[in-house]
Amino acid sequence: MPGELAIRLQGVVKRYGPITAVDGLDLEVPIGTCVGLLGPNGAGKSTTMRLLTAQSIADEGELEVLGYALPGESKQARARCGVVPQLDNLDTTLTVAQNLLVFTHLYRVPRAERREAIERALELAKLRDRRDDRVDKLSGGMRRRLLIARALVHRPQLVLLDEPTVGLDPQVRQELWALIDALRSEGTTLLMSTHYIEEAQRLADTVLIMSHGTAVAAGRPSELVLEHAGREALEVYGPPARLAEVEAEAVSAGLRTRRTGTSVAVLGLDGANGFLHEGERRPANLEDVFVLLTGEEIS
């Protein structure tokens, strides 16, 4: 495979009429890494995914997937990619194994290798005992695991996951995280869009934070936290007037703050120079960075 990058986007723009969904986006995903696209709804994450699968065509910029230029070589690129869509598009009239069999044909897995490919995908998704069940009999978590298994049936070099755990309860989300971790351990390259802060911090080697179609920060989660929020934060609770007072004092002391409901977090206390207030001290985190850079809350 040419190059050392699984994905390269440079100056990519996508417009829908007067709306610019992606605005000058640069993105690099090295082979063998997991990169998270982090942002609220409307940040441009799903549009970026559609551009990478050639479901949408960029108005400006350069896109390469696995060394192939899009959209001209999108067919070659997609043959080597696995795609897990945000919306469930499984065939509910077929069984689990039949859904996988269909995709072995679509991805042209050789006939002699299809059975092994299906068994491997079932094992990875922990669905071997449900292989003969119709999809409409599965739980939401099982269906999401099947979507991932389907994307893996042809052993892709790159897997694109668009909001892989959206709408799932925390326990099921943890099961999906374990599956994604298994892919990482095998050296599969992953690009995952999400608006769950914990998901990005837990799974991604690096994250790219998006807001209004642009990238506002990129790097390892720990490095982004240190750069933008420092090591330590002070969480102060109280009525709005009290929080406004704390914010004003923090800003005058050269500190950054973020407001969340009934509290305000004062960031970068490791360089606070004597800033003292009653409150709960805690490590700064990626959510602090996200709110600072985008001004929006995240799940």
LOFIPA-544224 format. One line per field, with one value per residue (C-alpha): x, y, z. Coordinates in nm, 2 decimals, padded with zeros to 4 digits. Example, Ala and Ser with C-alpha at 12.3 -4.5 7.8 and 13.67 -1.06 7.14 Angstrom:
<recs>
X [01.23;01.37]
Y [-00.45;-00.11]
Z [00.78;00.71]
</recs>
This chain:
<recs>
X [00.00;00.15;00.24;00.24;-00.09;-00.42;-00.61;-00.50;-00.73;-00.59;-00.80;-01.13;-01.45;-01.80;-02.10;-02.47;-02.61;-02.54;-02.42;-02.06;-02.06;-01.68;-01.46;-01.09;-01.04;-00.69;-00.67;-00.40;-00.45;-00.13;-00.15;-00.22;-00.37;-00.71;-00.81;-01.12;-01.33;-01.48;-01.75;-02.12;-02.40;-02.35;-01.97;-01.91;-01.81;-02.07;-02.01;-01.64;-01.72;-01.94;-01.66;-01.42;-01.66;-01.73;-02.10;-02.04;-01.79;-01.57;-01.61;-01.24;-00.93;-00.75;-00.86;-00.66;-00.77;-00.51;-00.31;-00.60;-00.72;-01.09;-01.33;-01.15;-01.01;-01.29;-01.38;-01.03;-01.03;-01.37;-01.27;-01.01;-01.22;-01.49;-01.77;-01.99;-02.27;-02.44;-02.78;-02.86;-02.91;-02.90;-03.14;-03.39;-03.54;-03.21;-03.02;-02.70;-02.49;-02.68;-02.61;-02.24;-02.26;-02.41;-02.12;-01.86;-02.01;-02.02;-01.65;-01.56;-01.42;-01.31;-01.56;-01.31;-01.26;-01.61;-01.70;-01.38;-01.44;-01.79;-01.68;-01.40;-01.64;-01.89;-01.63;-01.49;-01.84;-01.94;-02.24;-02.16;-02.45;-02.69;-02.57;-02.91;-03.13;-03.30;-03.18;-03.51;-03.48;-03.16;-03.11;-02.98;-02.63;-02.62;-02.73;-02.45;-02.20;-02.33;-02.28;-01.91;-01.87;-02.02;-01.76;-01.48;-01.58;-01.32;-01.04;-01.02;-00.71;-00.91;-01.24;-01.45;-01.69;-01.96;-02.10;-02.06;-02.23;-02.49;-02.82;-02.68;-02.69;-02.36;-02.33;-02.37;-02.14;-01.87;-01.92;-01.86;-01.55;-01.41;-01.47;-01.30;-01.01;-00.97;-00.94;-00.68;-00.48;-00.47;-00.32;-00.64;-00.64;-00.96;-01.12;-01.41;-01.65;-01.82;-01.97;-01.91;-01.61;-01.53;-01.54;-01.28;-01.05;-01.08;-01.03;-00.84;-00.46;-00.52;-00.83;-00.93;-01.18;-01.43;-01.66;-01.87;-01.69;-01.34;-01.07;-01.00;-00.74;-00.56;-00.33;-00.31;-00.58;-00.33;-00.13;-00.44;-00.55;-00.20;-00.18;-00.53;-00.65;-00.34;-00.31;-00.55;-00.90;-01.12;-01.49;-01.70;-02.07;-02.32;-02.59;-02.54;-02.42;-02.16;-02.03;-02.01;-01.80;-01.56;-01.53;-01.45;-01.18;-01.03;-01.02;-00.86;-00.59;-00.52;-00.70;-00.94;-01.29;-01.58;-01.94;-02.14;-02.49;-02.46;-02.08;-01.78;-01.45;-01.13;-00.86;-00.48;-00.45;-00.09;-00.01;-00.26;-00.02;-00.22;-00.58;-00.78;-01.15;-01.35;-01.44;-01.35;-01.01;-00.98;-00.75;-00.83;-00.98;-01.06;-01.41;-01.26;-01.07;-01.37;-01.59;-01.31;-01.25;-01.60;-01.82;-02.05;-02.15;-02.09;-02.24]
Y [00.00;00.33;00.59;00.57;00.74;00.55;00.88;01.23;01.52;01.87;02.18;01.99;02.19;02.05;02.28;02.21;02.52;02.82;02.58;02.49;02.15;02.10;02.41;02.37;02.04;01.89;01.54;01.27;00.91;00.71;00.34;00.12;00.40;00.49;00.85;01.00;01.28;01.45;01.71;01.79;01.73;01.95;01.97;01.80;01.45;01.26;01.47;01.39;01.02;01.05;01.22;00.94;00.68;00.89;00.91;01.29;01.47;01.75;02.09;02.17;02.01;01.68;01.34;01.02;00.69;00.41;00.59;00.62;00.97;01.04;01.05;00.91;00.59;00.55;00.20;00.07;00.25;00.12;-00.24;-00.21;-00.03;-00.14;00.10;00.10;00.35;00.56;00.43;00.05;-00.07;-00.45;-00.67;-00.77;-01.05;-01.24;-01.42;-01.30;-01.53;-01.45;-01.08;-01.16;-01.39;-01.12;-00.90;-01.17;-01.16;-00.78;-00.76;-01.05;-01.27;-01.59;-01.87;-02.10;-01.83;-01.72;-01.97;-01.88;-01.51;-01.54;-01.75;-01.50;-01.21;-01.39;-01.48;-01.12;-00.98;-01.26;-01.36;-01.73;-01.85;-01.61;-01.70;-01.85;-01.58;-01.33;-00.98;-00.85;-01.07;-00.91;-00.65;-00.30;-00.39;-00.71;-00.54;-00.28;-00.56;-00.72;-00.40;-00.40;-00.77;-00.70;-00.43;-00.67;-00.97;-00.90;-00.81;-00.44;-00.23;00.06;00.07;00.39;00.40;00.68;00.73;00.35;00.36;00.64;00.57;00.27;00.24;00.26;-00.12;-00.20;00.09;-00.08;-00.40;-00.22;-00.05;-00.39;-00.50;-00.18;-00.24;-00.59;-00.44;-00.19;-00.48;-00.65;-00.34;-00.23;00.14;00.31;00.64;00.69;00.98;01.04;01.30;01.10;01.25;00.93;00.73;00.94;00.95;00.58;00.45;00.70;00.74;01.09;01.31;01.59;01.82;01.97;02.26;02.41;02.21;02.30;02.14;02.35;02.11;01.78;01.56;01.30;01.35;01.39;01.65;01.85;01.86;01.98;02.24;02.39;02.32;02.24;01.97;02.07;02.23;02.37;02.30;02.56;02.51;02.78;03.02;03.21;03.53;03.34;03.16;03.49;03.63;03.33;03.35;03.72;03.67;03.38;03.57;03.87;03.62;03.51;03.17;03.00;02.89;02.68;02.69;02.36;02.39;02.49;02.49;02.67;02.51;02.71;02.56;02.55;02.58;02.44;02.80;02.98;03.19;03.18;03.17;03.03;02.94;02.67;02.40;02.05;02.01;01.75;01.67;01.87;01.65;01.64;01.76;02.08;02.12;02.06;02.32;02.57;02.53;02.49;02.66;02.36;02.09;01.73;01.40]
Z [00.00;-00.10;00.17;00.55;00.60;00.59;00.54;00.42;00.39;00.29;00.27;00.22;00.18;00.14;00.09;00.09;-00.07;00.16;00.44;00.47;00.64;00.62;00.59;00.51;00.70;00.73;00.87;00.88;01.01;01.04;00.96;01.27;01.48;01.61;01.55;01.70;01.54;01.84;01.82;01.88;01.64;01.33;01.37;01.03;01.15;00.95;00.64;00.67;00.69;00.38;00.19;00.28;00.14;-00.17;-00.08;-00.10;-00.32;-00.19;-00.34;-00.27;-00.13;-00.16;-00.02;-00.01;00.15;00.16;-00.10;-00.34;-00.45;-00.41;-00.58;-00.88;-00.71;-00.46;-00.58;-00.50;-00.17;-00.06;-00.14;00.13;00.39;00.63;00.71;01.02;00.95;01.22;01.12;01.13;00.77;00.84;00.64;00.91;00.70;00.70;00.98;01.13;00.93;00.61;00.65;00.67;00.37;00.16;00.23;00.15;-00.20;-00.22;-00.11;-00.34;-00.07;-00.25;-00.23;-00.05;00.22;00.29;00.57;00.76;00.71;00.85;01.15;01.23;01.22;01.44;01.69;01.71;01.76;02.00;01.80;01.72;01.93;01.74;01.39;01.29;01.45;01.24;01.28;01.40;01.70;01.82;02.08;01.99;02.12;01.92;01.61;01.65;01.70;01.38;01.19;01.30;01.22;00.87;00.82;00.91;00.71;00.43;00.67;00.58;00.62;00.75;00.94;00.95;01.24;01.24;01.59;01.67;02.01;01.96;02.14;02.33;02.71;02.90;02.96;02.59;02.50;02.71;02.52;02.19;02.33;02.41;02.04;01.91;02.15;02.00;01.65;01.78;01.92;01.58;01.42;01.23;01.14;01.28;01.23;01.47;01.49;01.82;02.04;02.36;02.54;02.73;02.42;02.25;02.55;02.61;02.25;02.04;02.02;01.89;01.86;01.63;01.78;01.53;01.55;01.27;01.01;01.11;01.32;01.63;01.79;01.73;01.93;02.20;02.46;02.75;02.55;02.46;02.82;02.94;02.66;02.70;03.05;03.26;03.51;03.78;03.79;04.07;04.05;04.23;04.29;04.38;04.25;03.93;04.10;04.30;03.99;03.79;04.08;04.07;03.69;03.71;03.97;03.77;03.45;03.63;03.76;03.40;03.44;03.20;03.31;03.18;03.30;03.34;03.48;03.85;03.86;03.71;03.66;03.70;03.49;03.51;03.89;03.86;03.75;03.96;04.17;04.48;04.34;04.63;04.65;04.82;04.58;04.46;04.31;04.03;03.74;03.42;03.14;02.77;02.84;02.98;02.65;02.44;02.61;02.61;02.24;02.11;02.37;02.36;02.60;02.51;02.63]
</recs>
